[in-house]
Amino acid sequence: MDFVHYSGDRWALAAGGFVARQLRILLTGGGPKGPPSAPPAIPPIIITPFNYGTPAPAIDPRIPPPGPPLQPPAPPRQRFA
């Protein structure tokens, strides 16, 4: 973006000394914080799937469940008549 440059005397006559100085600072890129600069460098976070083992699925049990009983359950030992 191109700015039109006016001499300091013209700004001093039109807007006063303080306003002209502030306007000149803003037009040249300066300001209360100074000129803009590059942001600090942040190293990228790279996650590779090859540096760790694959976890086991959370839904499946880790050991096989026990099978059915080998013999049917016994009848009750005491009968109520």
A tleap script that builds the chain and sets N, CA, C and O, in Angstrom:
source leaprc.protein.ff14SB
mol = sequence {
  NMET ASP PHE VAL HIE TYR SER GLY ASP ARG
  TRP ALA LEU ALA ALA GLY GLY PHE VAL ALA
  ARG GLN LEU ARG ILE LEU LEU THR GLY GLY
  GLY PRO LYS GLY PRO PRO SER ALA PRO PRO
  ALA ILE PRO PRO ILE ILE ILE THR PRO PHE
  ASN TYR GLY THR PRO ALA PRO ALA ILE ASP
  PRO ARG ILE PRO PRO PRO GLY PRO PRO LEU
  GLN PRO PRO ALA PRO PRO ARG GLN ARG PHE
  CALA
}
set mol.1.N position { 0.853 -1.170 0.000 }
set mol.1.CA position { 0.000 0.000 0.000 }
set mol.1.C position { 0.894 1.226 0.000 }
set mol.1.O position { 1.804 1.341 0.821 }
set mol.2.N position { 0.638 2.123 -0.903 }
set mol.2.CA position { 1.455 3.322 -1.004 }
set mol.2.C position { 0.792 4.458 -0.233 }
set mol.2.O position { -0.408 4.705 -0.364 }
set mol.3.N position { 1.591 5.135 0.563 }
set mol.3.CA position { 1.107 6.291 1.300 }
set mol.3.C position { 1.567 7.557 0.596 }
set mol.3.O position { 2.667 7.620 0.047 }
set mol.4.N position { 0.718 8.545 0.623 }
set mol.4.CA position { 1.089 9.839 0.065 }
set mol.4.C position { 1.881 10.572 1.130 }
set mol.4.O position { 1.421 10.737 2.259 }
set mol.5.N position { 3.072 11.009 0.763 }
set mol.5.CA position { 3.936 11.671 1.730 }
set mol.5.C position { 3.715 13.179 1.659 }
set mol.5.O position { 3.801 13.788 0.593 }
set mol.6.N position { 3.432 13.756 2.801 }
set mol.6.CA position { 3.317 15.198 2.914 }
set mol.6.C position { 4.450 15.682 3.798 }
set mol.6.O position { 4.906 14.970 4.692 }
set mol.7.N position { 4.884 16.858 3.546 }
set mol.7.CA position { 5.979 17.392 4.345 }
set mol.7.C position { 5.497 17.698 5.758 }
set mol.7.O position { 4.307 17.914 5.989 }
set mol.8.N position { 6.432 17.715 6.695 }
set mol.8.CA position { 6.092 17.973 8.088 }
set mol.8.C position { 5.514 19.359 8.304 }
set mol.8.O position { 4.668 19.548 9.179 }
set mol.9.N position { 5.956 20.322 7.524 }
set mol.9.CA position { 5.456 21.683 7.691 }
set mol.9.C position { 3.980 21.771 7.321 }
set mol.9.O position { 3.210 22.471 7.979 }
set mol.10.N position { 3.590 21.061 6.272 }
set mol.10.CA position { 2.190 21.101 5.857 }
set mol.10.C position { 1.300 20.481 6.941 }
set mol.10.O position { 0.228 21.004 7.246 }
set mol.11.N position { 1.756 19.355 7.523 }
set mol.11.CA position { 0.986 18.739 8.606 }
set mol.11.C position { 0.966 19.651 9.829 }
set mol.11.O position { -0.046 19.749 10.524 }
set mol.12.N position { 2.087 20.312 10.086 }
set mol.12.CA position { 2.146 21.200 11.246 }
set mol.12.C position { 1.163 22.359 11.090 }
set mol.12.O position { 0.536 22.778 12.063 }
set mol.13.N position { 1.029 22.871 9.880 }
set mol.13.CA position { 0.091 23.966 9.653 }
set mol.13.C position { -1.352 23.480 9.705 }
set mol.13.O position { -2.223 24.187 10.210 }
set mol.14.N position { -1.614 22.280 9.189 }
set mol.14.CA position { -2.997 21.816 9.080 }
set mol.14.C position { -3.530 21.259 10.400 }
set mol.14.O position { -4.683 21.515 10.747 }
set mol.15.N position { -2.713 20.499 11.146 }
set mol.15.CA position { -3.264 19.784 12.289 }
set mol.15.C position { -2.560 20.075 13.596 }
set mol.15.O position { -2.993 19.555 14.625 }
set mol.16.N position { -1.546 20.840 13.625 }
set mol.16.CA position { -0.833 21.115 14.864 }
set mol.16.C position { 0.370 20.204 15.000 }
set mol.16.O position { 0.436 19.156 14.358 }
set mol.17.N position { 1.328 20.602 15.839 }
set mol.17.CA position { 2.595 19.886 15.948 }
set mol.17.C position { 2.469 18.475 16.506 }
set mol.17.O position { 3.048 17.542 15.948 }
set mol.18.N position { 1.718 18.296 17.606 }
set mol.18.CA position { 1.625 16.989 18.252 }
set mol.18.C position { 0.899 15.982 17.369 }
set mol.18.O position { 1.336 14.840 17.223 }
set mol.19.N position { -0.210 16.415 16.784 }
set mol.19.CA position { -0.985 15.515 15.926 }
set mol.19.C position { -0.173 15.140 14.698 }
set mol.19.O position { -0.203 13.990 14.258 }
set mol.20.N position { 0.553 16.102 14.145 }
set mol.20.CA position { 1.373 15.818 12.970 }
set mol.20.C position { 2.461 14.809 13.307 }
set mol.20.O position { 2.747 13.916 12.510 }
set mol.21.N position { 3.065 14.943 14.473 }
set mol.21.CA position { 4.116 14.009 14.884 }
set mol.21.C position { 3.540 12.599 15.057 }
set mol.21.O position { 4.135 11.620 14.606 }
set mol.22.N position { 2.375 12.505 15.713 }
set mol.22.CA position { 1.755 11.193 15.906 }
set mol.22.C position { 1.356 10.566 14.575 }
set mol.22.O position { 1.528 9.364 14.372 }
set mol.23.N position { 0.826 11.379 13.676 }
set mol.23.CA position { 0.427 10.878 12.367 }
set mol.23.C position { 1.632 10.412 11.571 }
set mol.23.O position { 1.564 9.396 10.880 }
set mol.24.N position { 2.722 11.137 11.659 }
set mol.24.CA position { 3.940 10.752 10.955 }
set mol.24.C position { 4.477 9.424 11.492 }
set mol.24.O position { 4.943 8.586 10.721 }
set mol.25.N position { 4.411 9.231 12.812 }
set mol.25.CA position { 4.882 7.975 13.408 }
set mol.25.C position { 4.023 6.812 12.926 }
set mol.25.O position { 4.545 5.749 12.591 }
set mol.26.N position { 2.708 7.012 12.890 }
set mol.26.CA position { 1.819 5.937 12.454 }
set mol.26.C position { 1.985 5.620 10.973 }
set mol.26.O position { 1.920 4.456 10.578 }
set mol.27.N position { 2.200 6.653 10.146 }
set mol.27.CA position { 2.342 6.425 8.708 }
set mol.27.C position { 3.652 5.739 8.358 }
set mol.27.O position { 3.721 5.045 7.344 }
set mol.28.N position { 4.677 5.907 9.154 }
set mol.28.CA position { 5.960 5.273 8.848 }
set mol.28.C position { 6.050 3.858 9.406 }
set mol.28.O position { 7.084 3.211 9.245 }
set mol.29.N position { 5.013 3.361 10.049 }
set mol.29.CA position { 5.026 1.977 10.526 }
set mol.29.C position { 5.314 1.842 11.999 }
set mol.29.O position { 5.206 0.744 12.544 }
set mol.30.N position { 5.675 2.909 12.655 }
set mol.30.CA position { 5.937 2.838 14.083 }
set mol.30.C position { 4.642 2.986 14.859 }
set mol.30.O position { 3.573 3.117 14.263 }
set mol.31.N position { 4.721 2.968 16.127 }
set mol.31.CA position { 3.544 3.121 16.958 }
set mol.31.C position { 3.911 2.874 18.396 }
set mol.31.O position { 5.095 2.853 18.733 }
set mol.32.N position { 2.928 2.684 19.258 }
set mol.32.CA position { 3.238 2.439 20.661 }
set mol.32.C position { 4.032 1.156 20.876 }
set mol.32.O position { 4.819 1.067 21.817 }
set mol.33.N position { 3.833 0.171 20.019 }
set mol.33.CA position { 4.553 -1.092 20.173 }
set mol.33.C position { 5.766 -1.186 19.255 }
set mol.33.O position { 6.533 -2.143 19.359 }
set mol.34.N position { 5.958 -0.245 18.383 }
set mol.34.CA position { 7.060 -0.318 17.440 }
set mol.34.C position { 6.604 -0.965 16.140 }
set mol.34.O position { 5.432 -1.316 15.997 }
set mol.35.N position { 7.519 -1.124 15.195 }
set mol.35.CA position { 7.143 -1.706 13.904 }
set mol.35.C position { 6.794 -3.186 14.051 }
set mol.35.O position { 7.284 -3.849 14.966 }
set mol.36.N position { 5.961 -3.704 13.167 }
set mol.36.CA position { 5.611 -5.123 13.258 }
set mol.36.C position { 6.821 -6.002 12.987 }
set mol.36.O position { 7.690 -5.648 12.191 }
set mol.37.N position { 6.871 -7.136 13.647 }
set mol.37.CA position { 7.986 -8.059 13.456 }
set mol.37.C position { 7.435 -9.458 13.267 }
set mol.37.O position { 6.231 -9.687 13.385 }
set mol.38.N position { 8.312 -10.376 12.977 }
set mol.38.CA position { 7.904 -11.761 12.765 }
set mol.38.C position { 7.528 -12.397 14.100 }
set mol.38.O position { 8.124 -12.070 15.126 }
set mol.39.N position { 6.551 -13.297 14.103 }
set mol.39.CA position { 6.199 -13.979 15.353 }
set mol.39.C position { 7.311 -14.921 15.782 }
set mol.39.O position { 8.132 -15.314 14.953 }
set mol.40.N position { 7.357 -15.291 17.046 }
set mol.40.CA position { 8.401 -16.223 17.485 }
set mol.40.C position { 8.231 -17.574 16.800 }
set mol.40.O position { 7.116 -18.021 16.531 }
set mol.41.N position { 9.339 -18.194 16.532 }
set mol.41.CA position { 9.300 -19.477 15.828 }
set mol.41.C position { 8.844 -20.576 16.780 }
set mol.41.O position { 9.390 -20.727 17.873 }
set mol.42.N position { 7.848 -21.336 16.361 }
set mol.42.CA position { 7.344 -22.457 17.149 }
set mol.42.C position { 7.700 -23.733 16.400 }
set mol.42.O position { 7.301 -23.900 15.247 }
set mol.43.N position { 8.438 -24.628 17.025 }
set mol.43.CA position { 8.801 -25.849 16.306 }
set mol.43.C position { 7.563 -26.701 16.043 }
set mol.43.O position { 6.676 -26.773 16.894 }
set mol.44.N position { 7.488 -27.337 14.902 }
set mol.44.CA position { 6.320 -28.163 14.601 }
set mol.44.C position { 6.293 -29.420 15.461 }
set mol.44.O position { 7.338 -29.965 15.817 }
set mol.45.N position { 5.099 -29.866 15.786 }
set mol.45.CA position { 4.923 -31.100 16.546 }
set mol.45.C position { 4.624 -32.202 15.541 }
set mol.45.O position { 3.589 -32.188 14.876 }
set mol.46.N position { 5.533 -33.147 15.439 }
set mol.46.CA position { 5.383 -34.230 14.476 }
set mol.46.C position { 5.111 -35.512 15.249 }
set mol.46.O position { 5.928 -35.947 16.061 }
set mol.47.N position { 3.960 -36.109 14.990 }
set mol.47.CA position { 3.596 -37.360 15.648 }
set mol.47.C position { 3.721 -38.469 14.612 }
set mol.47.O position { 3.001 -38.485 13.613 }
set mol.48.N position { 4.622 -39.375 14.854 }
set mol.48.CA position { 4.784 -40.497 13.937 }
set mol.48.C position { 4.217 -41.750 14.581 }
set mol.48.O position { 4.438 -41.983 15.769 }
set mol.49.N position { 3.496 -42.555 13.829 }
set mol.49.CA position { 2.922 -43.770 14.417 }
set mol.49.C position { 3.931 -44.897 14.552 }
set mol.49.O position { 3.562 -45.989 14.985 }
set mol.50.N position { 5.172 -44.677 14.204 }
set mol.50.CA position { 6.156 -45.754 14.193 }
set mol.50.C position { 7.015 -45.797 15.449 }
set mol.50.O position { 7.860 -46.683 15.576 }
set mol.51.N position { 6.823 -44.863 16.382 }
set mol.51.CA position { 7.694 -44.852 17.553 }
set mol.51.C position { 7.059 -45.535 18.766 }
set mol.51.O position { 7.644 -45.498 19.848 }
set mol.52.N position { 5.909 -46.143 18.631 }
set mol.52.CA position { 5.307 -46.871 19.741 }
set mol.52.C position { 4.472 -48.020 19.183 }
set mol.52.O position { 4.069 -48.007 18.020 }
set mol.53.N position { 4.220 -49.023 20.044 }
set mol.53.CA position { 3.422 -50.167 19.630 }
set mol.53.C position { 1.947 -49.832 19.595 }
set mol.53.O position { 1.495 -48.899 20.259 }
set mol.54.N position { 1.206 -50.590 18.823 }
set mol.54.CA position { -0.226 -50.336 18.741 }
set mol.54.C position { -0.910 -50.883 19.992 }
set mol.54.O position { -0.635 -52.018 20.382 }
set mol.55.N position { -1.774 -50.129 20.618 }
set mol.55.CA position { -2.457 -50.620 21.816 }
set mol.55.C position { -3.541 -51.636 21.444 }
set mol.55.O position { -4.060 -51.634 20.328 }
set mol.56.N position { -3.864 -52.493 22.397 }
set mol.56.CA position { -4.933 -53.468 22.188 }
set mol.56.C position { -6.277 -52.752 22.231 }
set mol.56.O position { -6.410 -51.736 22.913 }
set mol.57.N position { -7.255 -53.256 21.528 }
set mol.57.CA position { -8.573 -52.608 21.576 }
set mol.57.C position { -9.144 -52.630 22.989 }
set mol.57.O position { -8.949 -53.601 23.720 }
set mol.58.N position { -9.825 -51.599 23.368 }
set mol.58.CA position { -10.350 -51.485 24.721 }
set mol.58.C position { -11.619 -52.307 24.916 }
set mol.58.O position { -11.977 -52.609 26.054 }
set mol.59.N position { -12.309 -52.678 23.840 }
set mol.59.CA position { -13.582 -53.380 23.972 }
set mol.59.C position { -13.358 -54.871 24.226 }
set mol.59.O position { -14.047 -55.463 25.057 }
set mol.60.N position { -12.422 -55.473 23.535 }
set mol.60.CA position { -12.199 -56.915 23.666 }
set mol.60.C position { -11.533 -57.237 24.999 }
set mol.60.O position { -10.667 -56.488 25.450 }
set mol.61.N position { -11.931 -58.366 25.653 }
set mol.61.CA position { -11.252 -58.753 26.900 }
set mol.61.C position { -9.836 -59.235 26.610 }
set mol.61.O position { -9.551 -59.730 25.520 }
set mol.62.N position { -8.965 -59.088 27.579 }
set mol.62.CA position { -7.566 -59.462 27.384 }
set mol.62.C position { -7.357 -60.966 27.498 }
set mol.62.O position { -6.462 -61.504 26.845 }
set mol.63.N position { -8.166 -61.675 28.320 }
set mol.63.CA position { -8.051 -63.131 28.428 }
set mol.63.C position { -9.358 -63.735 27.927 }
set mol.63.O position { -10.404 -63.096 28.041 }
set mol.64.N position { -9.329 -64.933 27.382 }
set mol.64.CA position { -10.581 -65.526 26.907 }
set mol.64.C position { -11.502 -65.840 28.083 }
set mol.64.O position { -11.030 -66.274 29.134 }
set mol.65.N position { -12.792 -65.629 27.923 }
set mol.65.CA position { -13.711 -65.901 29.030 }
set mol.65.C position { -13.798 -67.402 29.302 }
set mol.65.O position { -13.523 -68.204 28.409 }
set mol.66.N position { -14.180 -67.796 30.535 }
set mol.66.CA position { -14.282 -69.229 30.839 }
set mol.66.C position { -15.423 -69.873 30.056 }
set mol.66.O position { -16.419 -69.226 29.731 }
set mol.67.N position { -15.255 -71.160 29.761 }
set mol.67.CA position { -16.270 -71.890 29.008 }
set mol.67.C position { -17.436 -72.305 29.897 }
set mol.67.O position { -17.492 -71.929 31.067 }
set mol.68.N position { -18.366 -73.079 29.344 }
set mol.68.CA position { -19.509 -73.546 30.134 }
set mol.68.C position { -19.061 -74.568 31.171 }
set mol.68.O position { -17.981 -75.143 31.040 }
set mol.69.N position { -19.880 -74.806 32.210 }
set mol.69.CA position { -19.496 -75.786 33.232 }
set mol.69.C position { -19.430 -77.198 32.636 }
set mol.69.O position { -20.121 -77.510 31.666 }
set mol.70.N position { -18.593 -78.034 33.231 }
set mol.70.CA position { -18.401 -79.383 32.707 }
set mol.70.C position { -19.577 -80.299 33.040 }
set mol.70.O position { -19.859 -81.207 32.258 }
set mol.71.N position { -20.275 -80.107 34.159 }
set mol.71.CA position { -21.439 -80.918 34.502 }
set mol.71.C position { -22.570 -79.998 34.948 }
set mol.71.O position { -22.308 -78.890 35.416 }
set mol.72.N position { -23.819 -80.433 34.814 }
set mol.72.CA position { -24.931 -79.568 35.209 }
set mol.72.C position { -24.930 -79.331 36.709 }
set mol.72.O position { -24.357 -80.126 37.454 }
set mol.73.N position { -25.550 -78.267 37.164 }
set mol.73.CA position { -25.568 -77.988 38.598 }
set mol.73.C position { -26.335 -79.070 39.364 }
set mol.73.O position { -27.245 -79.701 38.828 }
set mol.74.N position { -25.957 -79.268 40.601 }
set mol.74.CA position { -26.587 -80.294 41.449 }
set mol.74.C position { -27.965 -79.825 41.894 }
set mol.74.O position { -28.213 -78.621 41.964 }
set mol.75.N position { -28.882 -80.773 42.199 }
set mol.75.CA position { -30.194 -80.372 42.704 }
set mol.75.C position { -30.054 -79.811 44.115 }
set mol.75.O position { -29.031 -80.032 44.762 }
set mol.76.N position { -31.060 -79.091 44.604 }
set mol.76.CA position { -30.978 -78.559 45.964 }
set mol.76.C position { -30.883 -79.682 46.994 }
set mol.76.O position { -31.486 -80.737 46.799 }
set mol.77.N position { -30.157 -79.487 48.063 }
set mol.77.CA position { -29.934 -80.530 49.063 }
set mol.77.C position { -31.111 -80.654 50.028 }
set mol.77.O position { -31.286 -81.706 50.645 }
set mol.78.N position { -31.881 -79.656 50.165 }
set mol.78.CA position { -32.984 -79.695 51.113 }
set mol.78.C position { -34.273 -79.375 50.360 }
set mol.78.O position { -34.339 -78.391 49.623 }
set mol.79.N position { -35.270 -80.186 50.544 }
set mol.79.CA position { -36.536 -79.950 49.868 }
set mol.79.C position { -37.554 -79.440 50.873 }
set mol.79.O position { -37.638 -79.929 52.000 }
set mol.80.N position { -38.312 -78.468 50.455 }
set mol.80.CA position { -39.370 -77.925 51.318 }
set mol.80.C position { -40.700 -78.489 50.850 }
set mol.80.O position { -41.065 -78.340 49.684 }
set mol.81.N position { -41.437 -79.147 51.766 }
set mol.81.CA position { -42.695 -79.767 51.368 }
set mol.81.C position { -43.882 -79.043 51.942 }
set mol.81.O position { -45.022 -79.440 51.701 }
savepdb mol mol.pdb
quit
